[in-house]
């Protein structure tokens, strides 16, 4: 369930570098929100979410931000 009061995730990267993402598998509860929001980068591996690629293409950064802020347990780590 999306909580609008949660802190806003800022995605920043050094010029020319892509941001990186990962799923904390110990925290993930398998809600599948990230897969619904950004199926290009997230998929389910059994009962938990996984990333298809660590480096986020520039054109998917906003979708990753939405997926991360929508995660009910904040299991998506954006670096």
PDB file with SEQRES, HELIX, SHEET and CRYST1 records, atoms N, CA, C and O in Angstrom:
SEQRES   1 A   79  UNK UNK UNK UNK UNK UNK UNK UNK UNK UNK UNK UNK UNK          
SEQRES   2 A   79  UNK UNK UNK UNK UNK UNK UNK UNK UNK UNK UNK UNK UNK          
SEQRES   3 A   79  UNK UNK UNK UNK UNK UNK UNK UNK UNK UNK UNK UNK UNK          
SEQRES   4 A   79  UNK UNK UNK UNK UNK UNK UNK UNK UNK UNK UNK UNK UNK          
SEQRES   5 A   79  UNK UNK UNK UNK UNK UNK UNK UNK UNK UNK UNK UNK UNK          
SEQRES   6 A   79  UNK UNK UNK UNK UNK UNK UNK UNK UNK UNK UNK UNK UNK          
SEQRES   7 A   79  UNK                                                          
HELIX    1 AA1 UNK A   33  UNK A   37  1                                   5    
HELIX    2 AA2 UNK A   58  UNK A   60  5                                   3    
HELIX    3 AA3 UNK A   61  UNK A   70  1                                  10    
SHEET    1 AA1 2 UNK A  21  UNK A  23  0                                        
SHEET    2 AA1 2 UNK A  76  UNK A  78 -1                                        
SHEET    1 AA2 2 UNK A  42  UNK A  45  0                                        
SHEET    2 AA2 2 UNK A  48  UNK A  51 -1                                        
CRYST1    1.000    1.000    1.000  90.00  90.00  90.00 P 1           1          
ATOM      1  N   UNK A   1       0.843  -1.166   0.000  1.00  0.00           N  
ATOM      2  CA  UNK A   1       0.000   0.000   0.000  1.00  0.00           C  
ATOM      3  C   UNK A   1       0.898   1.242   0.000  1.00  0.00           C  
ATOM      4  O   UNK A   1       1.835   1.333   0.794  1.00  0.00           O  
ATOM      5  N   UNK A   2       0.623   2.160  -0.857  1.00  0.00           N  
ATOM      6  CA  UNK A   2       1.419   3.379  -0.981  1.00  0.00           C  
ATOM      7  C   UNK A   2       1.143   4.308   0.190  1.00  0.00           C  
ATOM      8  O   UNK A   2      -0.012   4.561   0.533  1.00  0.00           O  
ATOM      9  N   UNK A   3       2.189   4.806   0.792  1.00  0.00           N  
ATOM     10  CA  UNK A   3       2.067   5.732   1.920  1.00  0.00           C  
ATOM     11  C   UNK A   3       2.595   7.094   1.477  1.00  0.00           C  
ATOM     12  O   UNK A   3       3.809   7.256   1.357  1.00  0.00           O  
ATOM     13  N   UNK A   4       1.735   8.074   1.231  1.00  0.00           N  
ATOM     14  CA  UNK A   4       2.180   9.373   0.718  1.00  0.00           C  
ATOM     15  C   UNK A   4       3.025  10.168   1.712  1.00  0.00           C  
ATOM     16  O   UNK A   4       3.660  11.149   1.327  1.00  0.00           O  
ATOM     17  N   UNK A   5       3.044   9.764   2.981  1.00  0.00           N  
ATOM     18  CA  UNK A   5       3.802  10.500   3.981  1.00  0.00           C  
ATOM     19  C   UNK A   5       5.265  10.045   4.023  1.00  0.00           C  
ATOM     20  O   UNK A   5       6.107  10.746   4.584  1.00  0.00           O  
ATOM     21  N   UNK A   6       5.577   8.891   3.444  1.00  0.00           N  
ATOM     22  CA  UNK A   6       6.939   8.388   3.458  1.00  0.00           C  
ATOM     23  C   UNK A   6       7.893   9.382   2.820  1.00  0.00           C  
ATOM     24  O   UNK A   6       7.505  10.209   1.995  1.00  0.00           O  
ATOM     25  N   UNK A   7       9.158   9.277   3.226  1.00  0.00           N  
ATOM     26  CA  UNK A   7      10.157  10.199   2.680  1.00  0.00           C  
ATOM     27  C   UNK A   7      10.270  10.049   1.167  1.00  0.00           C  
ATOM     28  O   UNK A   7      10.081   8.961   0.624  1.00  0.00           O  
ATOM     29  N   UNK A   8      10.567  11.109   0.524  1.00  0.00           N  
ATOM     30  CA  UNK A   8      10.731  11.114  -0.922  1.00  0.00           C  
ATOM     31  C   UNK A   8      12.118  10.592  -1.256  1.00  0.00           C  
ATOM     32  O   UNK A   8      13.100  10.981  -0.624  1.00  0.00           O  
ATOM     33  N   UNK A   9      12.204   9.719  -2.241  1.00  0.00           N  
ATOM     34  CA  UNK A   9      13.483   9.182  -2.671  1.00  0.00           C  
ATOM     35  C   UNK A   9      14.028  10.054  -3.791  1.00  0.00           C  
ATOM     36  O   UNK A   9      13.364  10.279  -4.803  1.00  0.00           O  
ATOM     37  N   UNK A  10      15.223  10.532  -3.597  1.00  0.00           N  
ATOM     38  CA  UNK A  10      15.862  11.346  -4.617  1.00  0.00           C  
ATOM     39  C   UNK A  10      16.815  10.485  -5.425  1.00  0.00           C  
ATOM     40  O   UNK A  10      17.686   9.822  -4.862  1.00  0.00           O  
ATOM     41  N   UNK A  11      16.656  10.490  -6.715  1.00  0.00           N  
ATOM     42  CA  UNK A  11      17.536   9.734  -7.594  1.00  0.00           C  
ATOM     43  C   UNK A  11      18.509  10.707  -8.220  1.00  0.00           C  
ATOM     44  O   UNK A  11      18.132  11.588  -8.993  1.00  0.00           O  
ATOM     45  N   UNK A  12      19.746  10.533  -7.874  1.00  0.00           N  
ATOM     46  CA  UNK A  12      20.776  11.370  -8.463  1.00  0.00           C  
ATOM     47  C   UNK A  12      21.915  10.478  -8.910  1.00  0.00           C  
ATOM     48  O   UNK A  12      22.174   9.433  -8.313  1.00  0.00           O  
ATOM     49  N   UNK A  13      22.575  10.888  -9.935  1.00  0.00           N  
ATOM     50  CA  UNK A  13      23.737  10.152 -10.407  1.00  0.00           C  
ATOM     51  C   UNK A  13      24.750  11.155 -10.923  1.00  0.00           C  
ATOM     52  O   UNK A  13      24.408  12.268 -11.322  1.00  0.00           O  
ATOM     53  N   UNK A  14      25.989  10.737 -10.906  1.00  0.00           N  
ATOM     54  CA  UNK A  14      27.014  11.587 -11.474  1.00  0.00           C  
ATOM     55  C   UNK A  14      26.794  11.649 -12.973  1.00  0.00           C  
ATOM     56  O   UNK A  14      26.293  10.703 -13.582  1.00  0.00           O  
ATOM     57  N   UNK A  15      27.165  12.752 -13.549  1.00  0.00           N  
ATOM     58  CA  UNK A  15      26.945  12.928 -14.978  1.00  0.00           C  
ATOM     59  C   UNK A  15      27.568  11.776 -15.753  1.00  0.00           C  
ATOM     60  O   UNK A  15      28.734  11.432 -15.562  1.00  0.00           O  
ATOM     61  N   UNK A  16      26.769  11.197 -16.622  1.00  0.00           N  
ATOM     62  CA  UNK A  16      27.240  10.097 -17.450  1.00  0.00           C  
ATOM     63  C   UNK A  16      27.135   8.727 -16.797  1.00  0.00           C  
ATOM     64  O   UNK A  16      27.402   7.715 -17.444  1.00  0.00           O  
ATOM     65  N   UNK A  17      26.748   8.679 -15.517  1.00  0.00           N  
ATOM     66  CA  UNK A  17      26.614   7.406 -14.822  1.00  0.00           C  
ATOM     67  C   UNK A  17      25.148   7.104 -14.551  1.00  0.00           C  
ATOM     68  O   UNK A  17      24.353   8.003 -14.277  1.00  0.00           O  
ATOM     69  N   UNK A  18      24.807   5.836 -14.632  1.00  0.00           N  
ATOM     70  CA  UNK A  18      23.450   5.418 -14.313  1.00  0.00           C  
ATOM     71  C   UNK A  18      23.334   5.157 -12.815  1.00  0.00           C  
ATOM     72  O   UNK A  18      24.311   4.812 -12.150  1.00  0.00           O  
ATOM     73  N   UNK A  19      22.120   5.328 -12.300  1.00  0.00           N  
ATOM     74  CA  UNK A  19      21.890   4.940 -10.918  1.00  0.00           C  
ATOM     75  C   UNK A  19      21.836   3.420 -10.861  1.00  0.00           C  
ATOM     76  O   UNK A  19      21.667   2.758 -11.885  1.00  0.00           O  
ATOM     77  N   UNK A  20      21.981   2.871  -9.660  1.00  0.00           N  
ATOM     78  CA  UNK A  20      21.941   1.421  -9.471  1.00  0.00           C  
ATOM     79  C   UNK A  20      20.851   1.089  -8.478  1.00  0.00           C  
ATOM     80  O   UNK A  20      20.554   1.864  -7.569  1.00  0.00           O  
ATOM     81  N   UNK A  21      20.255  -0.087  -8.668  1.00  0.00           N  
ATOM     82  CA  UNK A  21      19.200  -0.533  -7.764  1.00  0.00           C  
ATOM     83  C   UNK A  21      19.462  -1.972  -7.342  1.00  0.00           C  
ATOM     84  O   UNK A  21      20.151  -2.733  -8.022  1.00  0.00           O  
ATOM     85  N   UNK A  22      18.890  -2.314  -6.200  1.00  0.00           N  
ATOM     86  CA  UNK A  22      18.879  -3.708  -5.762  1.00  0.00           C  
ATOM     87  C   UNK A  22      17.682  -3.891  -4.840  1.00  0.00           C  
ATOM     88  O   UNK A  22      17.133  -2.923  -4.314  1.00  0.00           O  
ATOM     89  N   UNK A  23      17.290  -5.133  -4.654  1.00  0.00           N  
ATOM     90  CA  UNK A  23      16.192  -5.446  -3.747  1.00  0.00           C  
ATOM     91  C   UNK A  23      16.784  -6.129  -2.521  1.00  0.00           C  
ATOM     92  O   UNK A  23      17.534  -7.098  -2.641  1.00  0.00           O  
ATOM     93  N   UNK A  24      16.444  -5.623  -1.352  1.00  0.00           N  
ATOM     94  CA  UNK A  24      16.848  -6.255  -0.101  1.00  0.00           C  
ATOM     95  C   UNK A  24      15.913  -7.449   0.102  1.00  0.00           C  
ATOM     96  O   UNK A  24      14.764  -7.287   0.514  1.00  0.00           O  
ATOM     97  N   UNK A  25      16.417  -8.641  -0.190  1.00  0.00           N  
ATOM     98  CA  UNK A  25      15.588  -9.840  -0.160  1.00  0.00           C  
ATOM     99  C   UNK A  25      15.134 -10.222   1.247  1.00  0.00           C  
ATOM    100  O   UNK A  25      14.141 -10.931   1.409  1.00  0.00           O  
ATOM    101  N   UNK A  26      15.855  -9.756   2.258  1.00  0.00           N  
ATOM    102  CA  UNK A  26      15.448 -10.010   3.646  1.00  0.00           C  
ATOM    103  C   UNK A  26      14.236  -9.151   4.032  1.00  0.00           C  
ATOM    104  O   UNK A  26      13.440  -9.533   4.889  1.00  0.00           O  
ATOM    105  N   UNK A  27      14.114  -7.999   3.393  1.00  0.00           N  
ATOM    106  CA  UNK A  27      13.025  -7.072   3.701  1.00  0.00           C  
ATOM    107  C   UNK A  27      11.806  -7.303   2.812  1.00  0.00           C  
ATOM    108  O   UNK A  27      10.673  -7.118   3.256  1.00  0.00           O  
ATOM    109  N   UNK A  28      12.028  -7.705   1.567  1.00  0.00           N  
ATOM    110  CA  UNK A  28      10.946  -7.865   0.588  1.00  0.00           C  
ATOM    111  C   UNK A  28       9.900  -8.863   1.075  1.00  0.00           C  
ATOM    112  O   UNK A  28      10.232  -9.936   1.581  1.00  0.00           O  
ATOM    113  N   UNK A  29       8.629  -8.489   0.914  1.00  0.00           N  
ATOM    114  CA  UNK A  29       7.519  -9.363   1.295  1.00  0.00           C  
ATOM    115  C   UNK A  29       6.785  -9.917   0.073  1.00  0.00           C  
ATOM    116  O   UNK A  29       5.760 -10.583   0.219  1.00  0.00           O  
ATOM    117  N   UNK A  30       7.295  -9.652  -1.120  1.00  0.00           N  
ATOM    118  CA  UNK A  30       6.697 -10.185  -2.335  1.00  0.00           C  
ATOM    119  C   UNK A  30       5.393  -9.529  -2.729  1.00  0.00           C  
ATOM    120  O   UNK A  30       4.526 -10.177  -3.316  1.00  0.00           O  
ATOM    121  N   UNK A  31       5.242  -8.271  -2.422  1.00  0.00           N  
ATOM    122  CA  UNK A  31       4.024  -7.518  -2.727  1.00  0.00           C  
ATOM    123  C   UNK A  31       3.804  -7.349  -4.233  1.00  0.00           C  
ATOM    124  O   UNK A  31       2.665  -7.198  -4.675  1.00  0.00           O  
ATOM    125  N   UNK A  32       4.863  -7.374  -5.012  1.00  0.00           N  
ATOM    126  CA  UNK A  32       4.858  -7.259  -6.480  1.00  0.00           C  
ATOM    127  C   UNK A  32       4.520  -5.870  -7.005  1.00  0.00           C  
ATOM    128  O   UNK A  32       4.297  -5.708  -8.205  1.00  0.00           O  
ATOM    129  N   UNK A  33       4.476  -4.867  -6.139  1.00  0.00           N  
ATOM    130  CA  UNK A  33       4.202  -3.505  -6.599  1.00  0.00           C  
ATOM    131  C   UNK A  33       5.279  -3.045  -7.563  1.00  0.00           C  
ATOM    132  O   UNK A  33       4.974  -2.430  -8.584  1.00  0.00           O  
ATOM    133  N   UNK A  34       6.541  -3.337  -7.252  1.00  0.00           N  
ATOM    134  CA  UNK A  34       7.637  -2.899  -8.124  1.00  0.00           C  
ATOM    135  C   UNK A  34       7.523  -3.512  -9.518  1.00  0.00           C  
ATOM    136  O   UNK A  34       7.809  -2.855 -10.519  1.00  0.00           O  
ATOM    137  N   UNK A  35       7.102  -4.775  -9.576  1.00  0.00           N  
ATOM    138  CA  UNK A  35       6.930  -5.451 -10.863  1.00  0.00           C  
ATOM    139  C   UNK A  35       5.802  -4.799 -11.657  1.00  0.00           C  
ATOM    140  O   UNK A  35       5.905  -4.635 -12.873  1.00  0.00           O  
ATOM    141  N   UNK A  36       4.735  -4.432 -10.970  1.00  0.00           N  
ATOM    142  CA  UNK A  36       3.606  -3.782 -11.639  1.00  0.00           C  
ATOM    143  C   UNK A  36       3.986  -2.398 -12.155  1.00  0.00           C  
ATOM    144  O   UNK A  36       3.566  -2.002 -13.243  1.00  0.00           O  
ATOM    145  N   UNK A  37       4.780  -1.662 -11.376  1.00  0.00           N  
ATOM    146  CA  UNK A  37       5.155  -0.298 -11.745  1.00  0.00           C  
ATOM    147  C   UNK A  37       6.232  -0.276 -12.819  1.00  0.00           C  
ATOM    148  O   UNK A  37       6.175   0.544 -13.736  1.00  0.00           O  
ATOM    149  N   UNK A  38       7.214  -1.167 -12.717  1.00  0.00           N  
ATOM    150  CA  UNK A  38       8.352  -1.141 -13.641  1.00  0.00           C  
ATOM    151  C   UNK A  38       8.783  -2.565 -14.024  1.00  0.00           C  
ATOM    152  O   UNK A  38       9.830  -3.038 -13.582  1.00  0.00           O  
ATOM    153  N   UNK A  39       7.978  -3.238 -14.837  1.00  0.00           N  
ATOM    154  CA  UNK A  39       8.310  -4.609 -15.227  1.00  0.00           C  
ATOM    155  C   UNK A  39       9.578  -4.716 -16.080  1.00  0.00           C  
ATOM    156  O   UNK A  39      10.133  -5.801 -16.250  1.00  0.00           O  
ATOM    157  N   UNK A  40      10.021  -3.585 -16.607  1.00  0.00           N  
ATOM    158  CA  UNK A  40      11.262  -3.594 -17.391  1.00  0.00           C  
ATOM    159  C   UNK A  40      12.469  -3.940 -16.521  1.00  0.00           C  
ATOM    160  O   UNK A  40      13.451  -4.490 -17.019  1.00  0.00           O  
ATOM    161  N   UNK A  41      12.404  -3.622 -15.226  1.00  0.00           N  
ATOM    162  CA  UNK A  41      13.560  -3.817 -14.350  1.00  0.00           C  
ATOM    163  C   UNK A  41      13.326  -4.765 -13.184  1.00  0.00           C  
ATOM    164  O   UNK A  41      14.292  -5.231 -12.579  1.00  0.00           O  
ATOM    165  N   UNK A  42      12.073  -5.065 -12.848  1.00  0.00           N  
ATOM    166  CA  UNK A  42      11.797  -5.934 -11.714  1.00  0.00           C  
ATOM    167  C   UNK A  42      11.042  -7.177 -12.158  1.00  0.00           C  
ATOM    168  O   UNK A  42      10.225  -7.129 -13.078  1.00  0.00           O  
ATOM    169  N   UNK A  43      11.328  -8.296 -11.489  1.00  0.00           N  
ATOM    170  CA  UNK A  43      10.622  -9.544 -11.726  1.00  0.00           C  
ATOM    171  C   UNK A  43      10.574 -10.304 -10.406  1.00  0.00           C  
ATOM    172  O   UNK A  43      11.314  -9.996  -9.473  1.00  0.00           O  
ATOM    173  N   UNK A  44       9.706 -11.286 -10.340  1.00  0.00           N  
ATOM    174  CA  UNK A  44       9.616 -12.099  -9.137  1.00  0.00           C  
ATOM    175  C   UNK A  44      10.514 -13.324  -9.296  1.00  0.00           C  
ATOM    176  O   UNK A  44      10.560 -13.954 -10.352  1.00  0.00           O  
ATOM    177  N   UNK A  45      11.213 -13.634  -8.231  1.00  0.00           N  
ATOM    178  CA  UNK A  45      11.999 -14.867  -8.137  1.00  0.00           C  
ATOM    179  C   UNK A  45      11.463 -15.604  -6.923  1.00  0.00           C  
ATOM    180  O   UNK A  45      11.899 -15.372  -5.796  1.00  0.00           O  
ATOM    181  N   UNK A  46      10.531 -16.476  -7.162  1.00  0.00           N  
ATOM    182  CA  UNK A  46       9.857 -17.129  -6.047  1.00  0.00           C  
ATOM    183  C   UNK A  46       8.968 -16.146  -5.329  1.00  0.00           C  
ATOM    184  O   UNK A  46       8.093 -15.532  -5.939  1.00  0.00           O  
ATOM    185  N   UNK A  47       9.183 -15.993  -4.042  1.00  0.00           N  
ATOM    186  CA  UNK A  47       8.338 -15.129  -3.227  1.00  0.00           C  
ATOM    187  C   UNK A  47       8.860 -13.710  -3.059  1.00  0.00           C  
ATOM    188  O   UNK A  47       8.239 -12.904  -2.365  1.00  0.00           O  
ATOM    189  N   UNK A  48       9.990 -13.390  -3.681  1.00  0.00           N  
ATOM    190  CA  UNK A  48      10.562 -12.052  -3.529  1.00  0.00           C  
ATOM    191  C   UNK A  48      10.868 -11.430  -4.890  1.00  0.00           C  
ATOM    192  O   UNK A  48      11.008 -12.127  -5.895  1.00  0.00           O  
ATOM    193  N   UNK A  49      10.966 -10.108  -4.894  1.00  0.00           N  
ATOM    194  CA  UNK A  49      11.296  -9.383  -6.115  1.00  0.00           C  
ATOM    195  C   UNK A  49      12.799  -9.432  -6.371  1.00  0.00           C  
ATOM    196  O   UNK A  49      13.597  -9.598  -5.448  1.00  0.00           O  
ATOM    197  N   UNK A  50      13.163  -9.287  -7.626  1.00  0.00           N  
ATOM    198  CA  UNK A  50      14.567  -9.245  -8.028  1.00  0.00           C  
ATOM    199  C   UNK A  50      14.702  -8.232  -9.151  1.00  0.00           C  
ATOM    200  O   UNK A  50      13.732  -7.923  -9.843  1.00  0.00           O  
ATOM    201  N   UNK A  51      15.911  -7.719  -9.326  1.00  0.00           N  
ATOM    202  CA  UNK A  51      16.145  -6.786 -10.421  1.00  0.00           C  
ATOM    203  C   UNK A  51      16.669  -7.546 -11.628  1.00  0.00           C  
ATOM    204  O   UNK A  51      17.446  -8.491 -11.495  1.00  0.00           O  
ATOM    205  N   UNK A  52      16.236  -7.124 -12.793  1.00  0.00           N  
ATOM    206  CA  UNK A  52      16.694  -7.740 -14.041  1.00  0.00           C  
ATOM    207  C   UNK A  52      18.065  -7.216 -14.427  1.00  0.00           C  
ATOM    208  O   UNK A  52      18.859  -7.928 -15.043  1.00  0.00           O  
ATOM    209  N   UNK A  53      18.345  -5.960 -14.062  1.00  0.00           N  
ATOM    210  CA  UNK A  53      19.650  -5.364 -14.314  1.00  0.00           C  
ATOM    211  C   UNK A  53      19.909  -4.339 -13.232  1.00  0.00           C  
ATOM    212  O   UNK A  53      18.999  -3.624 -12.814  1.00  0.00           O  
ATOM    213  N   UNK A  54      21.138  -4.268 -12.782  1.00  0.00           N  
ATOM    214  CA  UNK A  54      21.494  -3.375 -11.681  1.00  0.00           C  
ATOM    215  C   UNK A  54      21.532  -1.908 -12.105  1.00  0.00           C  
ATOM    216  O   UNK A  54      21.069  -1.039 -11.366  1.00  0.00           O  
ATOM    217  N   UNK A  55      22.073  -1.628 -13.279  1.00  0.00           N  
ATOM    218  CA  UNK A  55      22.198  -0.256 -13.769  1.00  0.00           C  
ATOM    219  C   UNK A  55      20.903   0.164 -14.456  1.00  0.00           C  
ATOM    220  O   UNK A  55      20.420  -0.504 -15.371  1.00  0.00           O  
ATOM    221  N   UNK A  56      20.363   1.262 -14.003  1.00  0.00           N  
ATOM    222  CA  UNK A  56      19.077   1.743 -14.510  1.00  0.00           C  
ATOM    223  C   UNK A  56      19.290   2.653 -15.714  1.00  0.00           C  
ATOM    224  O   UNK A  56      19.997   3.655 -15.610  1.00  0.00           O  
ATOM    225  N   UNK A  57      18.690   2.321 -16.854  1.00  0.00           N  
ATOM    226  CA  UNK A  57      18.766   3.227 -18.002  1.00  0.00           C  
ATOM    227  C   UNK A  57      18.113   4.568 -17.656  1.00  0.00           C  
ATOM    228  O   UNK A  57      17.135   4.609 -16.911  1.00  0.00           O  
ATOM    229  N   UNK A  58      18.642   5.634 -18.184  1.00  0.00           N  
ATOM    230  CA  UNK A  58      18.146   6.985 -17.884  1.00  0.00           C  
ATOM    231  C   UNK A  58      16.642   7.119 -18.115  1.00  0.00           C  
ATOM    232  O   UNK A  58      15.953   7.799 -17.354  1.00  0.00           O  
ATOM    233  N   UNK A  59      16.133   6.472 -19.163  1.00  0.00           N  
ATOM    234  CA  UNK A  59      14.716   6.621 -19.481  1.00  0.00           C  
ATOM    235  C   UNK A  59      13.789   5.887 -18.503  1.00  0.00           C  
ATOM    236  O   UNK A  59      12.572   6.060 -18.571  1.00  0.00           O  
ATOM    237  N   UNK A  60      14.341   5.072 -17.597  1.00  0.00           N  
ATOM    238  CA  UNK A  60      13.518   4.359 -16.617  1.00  0.00           C  
ATOM    239  C   UNK A  60      13.690   4.887 -15.189  1.00  0.00           C  
ATOM    240  O   UNK A  60      13.111   4.330 -14.256  1.00  0.00           O  
ATOM    241  N   UNK A  61      14.466   5.938 -15.010  1.00  0.00           N  
ATOM    242  CA  UNK A  61      14.731   6.449 -13.669  1.00  0.00           C  
ATOM    243  C   UNK A  61      13.462   6.867 -12.934  1.00  0.00           C  
ATOM    244  O   UNK A  61      13.332   6.596 -11.740  1.00  0.00           O  
ATOM    245  N   UNK A  62      12.542   7.510 -13.606  1.00  0.00           N  
ATOM    246  CA  UNK A  62      11.303   7.949 -12.943  1.00  0.00           C  
ATOM    247  C   UNK A  62      10.448   6.758 -12.528  1.00  0.00           C  
ATOM    248  O   UNK A  62       9.839   6.782 -11.458  1.00  0.00           O  
ATOM    249  N   UNK A  63      10.391   5.719 -13.356  1.00  0.00           N  
ATOM    250  CA  UNK A  63       9.619   4.530 -13.002  1.00  0.00           C  
ATOM    251  C   UNK A  63      10.253   3.812 -11.812  1.00  0.00           C  
ATOM    252  O   UNK A  63       9.540   3.277 -10.963  1.00  0.00           O  
ATOM    253  N   UNK A  64      11.574   3.795 -11.744  1.00  0.00           N  
ATOM    254  CA  UNK A  64      12.262   3.178 -10.612  1.00  0.00           C  
ATOM    255  C   UNK A  64      11.979   3.969  -9.339  1.00  0.00           C  
ATOM    256  O   UNK A  64      11.758   3.388  -8.277  1.00  0.00           O  
ATOM    257  N   UNK A  65      11.986   5.279  -9.448  1.00  0.00           N  
ATOM    258  CA  UNK A  65      11.670   6.129  -8.294  1.00  0.00           C  
ATOM    259  C   UNK A  65      10.256   5.835  -7.797  1.00  0.00           C  
ATOM    260  O   UNK A  65      10.025   5.731  -6.593  1.00  0.00           O  
ATOM    261  N   UNK A  66       9.323   5.703  -8.718  1.00  0.00           N  
ATOM    262  CA  UNK A  66       7.944   5.385  -8.344  1.00  0.00           C  
ATOM    263  C   UNK A  66       7.858   4.005  -7.695  1.00  0.00           C  
ATOM    264  O   UNK A  66       7.163   3.833  -6.693  1.00  0.00           O  
ATOM    265  N   UNK A  67       8.556   3.025  -8.258  1.00  0.00           N  
ATOM    266  CA  UNK A  67       8.555   1.671  -7.683  1.00  0.00           C  
ATOM    267  C   UNK A  67       9.136   1.676  -6.273  1.00  0.00           C  
ATOM    268  O   UNK A  67       8.595   1.032  -5.374  1.00  0.00           O  
ATOM    269  N   UNK A  68      10.233   2.398  -6.079  1.00  0.00           N  
ATOM    270  CA  UNK A  68      10.884   2.440  -4.767  1.00  0.00           C  
ATOM    271  C   UNK A  68       9.998   3.108  -3.730  1.00  0.00           C  
ATOM    272  O   UNK A  68       9.899   2.624  -2.602  1.00  0.00           O  
ATOM    273  N   UNK A  69       9.360   4.200  -4.085  1.00  0.00           N  
ATOM    274  CA  UNK A  69       8.502   4.894  -3.121  1.00  0.00           C  
ATOM    275  C   UNK A  69       7.195   4.143  -2.881  1.00  0.00           C  
ATOM    276  O   UNK A  69       6.546   4.350  -1.856  1.00  0.00           O  
ATOM    277  N   UNK A  70       6.805   3.286  -3.802  1.00  0.00           N  
ATOM    278  CA  UNK A  70       5.574   2.512  -3.660  1.00  0.00           C  
ATOM    279  C   UNK A  70       5.761   1.229  -2.864  1.00  0.00           C  
ATOM    280  O   UNK A  70       4.780   0.643  -2.405  1.00  0.00           O  
ATOM    281  N   UNK A  71       6.989   0.786  -2.694  1.00  0.00           N  
ATOM    282  CA  UNK A  71       7.255  -0.457  -1.963  1.00  0.00           C  
ATOM    283  C   UNK A  71       6.783  -0.303  -0.515  1.00  0.00           C  
ATOM    284  O   UNK A  71       7.226   0.612   0.180  1.00  0.00           O  
ATOM    285  N   UNK A  72       5.894  -1.181  -0.052  1.00  0.00           N  
ATOM    286  CA  UNK A  72       5.335  -1.012   1.292  1.00  0.00           C  
ATOM    287  C   UNK A  72       6.354  -1.238   2.420  1.00  0.00           C  
ATOM    288  O   UNK A  72       6.126  -0.800   3.547  1.00  0.00           O  
ATOM    289  N   UNK A  73       7.468  -1.912   2.131  1.00  0.00           N  
ATOM    290  CA  UNK A  73       8.463  -2.177   3.169  1.00  0.00           C  
ATOM    291  C   UNK A  73       9.828  -1.566   2.849  1.00  0.00           C  
ATOM    292  O   UNK A  73      10.820  -1.877   3.508  1.00  0.00           O  
ATOM    293  N   UNK A  74       9.875  -0.701   1.841  1.00  0.00           N  
ATOM    294  CA  UNK A  74      11.093  -0.004   1.429  1.00  0.00           C  
ATOM    295  C   UNK A  74      12.249  -0.970   1.146  1.00  0.00           C  
ATOM    296  O   UNK A  74      13.377  -0.747   1.586  1.00  0.00           O  
ATOM    297  N   UNK A  75      11.953  -2.042   0.407  1.00  0.00           N  
ATOM    298  CA  UNK A  75      12.954  -3.060   0.101  1.00  0.00           C  
ATOM    299  C   UNK A  75      13.817  -2.721  -1.107  1.00  0.00           C  
ATOM    300  O   UNK A  75      14.806  -3.407  -1.366  1.00  0.00           O  
ATOM    301  N   UNK A  76      13.464  -1.682  -1.847  1.00  0.00           N  
ATOM    302  CA  UNK A  76      14.238  -1.311  -3.034  1.00  0.00           C  
ATOM    303  C   UNK A  76      15.288  -0.298  -2.627  1.00  0.00           C  
ATOM    304  O   UNK A  76      14.974   0.768  -2.098  1.00  0.00           O  
ATOM    305  N   UNK A  77      16.535  -0.646  -2.879  1.00  0.00           N  
ATOM    306  CA  UNK A  77      17.669   0.211  -2.536  1.00  0.00           C  
ATOM    307  C   UNK A  77      18.133   0.910  -3.802  1.00  0.00           C  
ATOM    308  O   UNK A  77      18.487   0.258  -4.784  1.00  0.00           O  
ATOM    309  N   UNK A  78      18.132   2.229  -3.779  1.00  0.00           N  
ATOM    310  CA  UNK A  78      18.567   3.042  -4.918  1.00  0.00           C  
ATOM    311  C   UNK A  78      19.900   3.670  -4.556  1.00  0.00           C  
ATOM    312  O   UNK A  78      20.014   4.360  -3.543  1.00  0.00           O  
ATOM    313  N   UNK A  79      20.911   3.430  -5.388  1.00  0.00           N  
ATOM    314  CA  UNK A  79      22.261   3.963  -5.110  1.00  0.00           C  
ATOM    315  C   UNK A  79      22.700   4.859  -6.238  1.00  0.00           C  
ATOM    316  O   UNK A  79      23.802   5.406  -6.199  1.00  0.00           O  
TER     317      UNK A  79                                                      
END                                                                             
